[in-house]
Amino acid sequence: MTASPAIPLAPPDSGVAATRWLATGSLLALIVLCLAWELVLAPLRPGGTWLAIKALPLCIPLAGILKNRMYTYRWVSLVIWLYFTEGVVRGWSDKPPSQWLAWAEVALCLVLFTACTLHVRLRQRNAKAAAAAAEASAAAPAP
């Protein structure tokens, strides 16, 4: 019985972990902001509005982000631009305090987009480095 050669595992990258937590935190903060904005802080009508359901689509990618699925990070970085656009429009057209909440939404969208794109980029770079290391170790002659 021969032992298979050990493939060295890549050390955990602190950048990947940081971007994962930043993406998770900003997504959760955006969900809370959307709900609080339309139900409590500055609803269009007293008592809240149906606009609070805009937080529902943000709950869908939450499971994928928590499970660290690369595909989720990719499509969230595209979908988040809808919320960014809403924030910019309402930031320019609404009156305070709704205007301030809209600019907070814009800021959270930018943080989430940056975290998602950096996370994908770092994980792809790490995967390439691990593949190159595995290829190099496979090409090395066995003692």
N, C-alpha and C positions, 0 to 999 in steps of 0.2 A: 504494500500500500504506500503510495507516494503522497506526500503532502503538497497541496497546491501552494504556489508562491503567494505570499501575503501582499496584498495591494495596500500601500500606505493610504490611510484616510487623511483627507484634507483637514487641517485644523479649523475649528469653527471660526468663522469670520465675524468679527464684532460689527462690521459695517452692515452685513446682512441682517444681523439681529437688531441693530439699531433702526434700520429702515423698516423692518417688519413691525416693531413696536410703534414707530412713528406713524406708519400707515394705519395700524389698528386704532391707535389713539385718535388720530384725526378723523377717521371714519366714524368712530363712536361719538366724538364731539360734534360732528356734522349732523348725525342723527338726532342727538339731544338738542342741538341748536334749532333744527327744523321744527321739531315738536314744540319746544318751548316758545319759539317765535310765533307760531301760528295759533297756539292754544292759550298762552299766558302773557308773554312779554309785549307783543304788539300785533294782536290779531286784527284782521281787516274789519271784523264785526265783533262787538262785545260777546264774550263767552266762547270765542274760538271760531275757526273756519275749517272748511273741508280741505283747505290748502295744506293742512297738517299731513295729509296722505302722501305728500311729496317725500316724506321720510321713509315710506314703505319700500320703494325701490333700493334705497341704501341698505336696507336690512338683508337683501338677497346676497350681496357679495360678502357680507360679514362672516358667514360660515367658511367661505373659501379663503378669506384672508386669515382667519383663525387657524385653518388647517394648512396654511402656507402653500396654497396651490398657485403655481406660476401663472396659469391661464387666468385666474381671477385678478391677479395684479395687472395683467396686460389689459383686460377689458375694462377694469375700473379706471385705469388711466385715460381711457377714451370717454367713458360715460360721464365722468366727473365734470367734463366741460359743459354739460347741460346745466348743472347746478352753478357753475362759474358764471355762465351767461345770465341766469336768473338773478344771481347776486349783483352783477354789474348793472343790469337794467333797473332793479329795485334800489340799488345804491344811488343811482342818478335820479330816479323819479320819485321815490318815497320820501317822506319827511321823518325826522328823528322821532322815536327811537328805532323805527323799522329800517331806516337808512343805515344806522350803525350795525344793526344785525346783518344787513345785506353785505356790508363790507367785511364783517367777521366771517360770513359764509364764503366770500371770495378768498379770504386769507386761508381758511381751512381747505378749500379746494386746491389752492396752490401747494399747500403743504402735502396734501394727499397725493396729488399728481407727482410731485417731486419724489416723495417717498416710494411710490409704486415704480416709477421709472428707474430710480437708483437701485431698488431692490432687484428688479429684473436684470439690470445691467451687471450688478455684482454677482448674482447667482450664475449668470451665463459665463462670466469671466472665471469664476471658481470652477465651473463644470469643465471649461476648456483646459484649465490648468490641471485638473485632476485627470482628464483624459490624456493629456500630454505626459503626465507623470506615469500613468499606467502603461502607456505605450513605450516609454523609455525603459521602464522596469521589465517589460515583456521582451524588449529587444536585447537587454543585457544578458550575457551568457551566464548560465547557472553554474555555481561552483561545484 
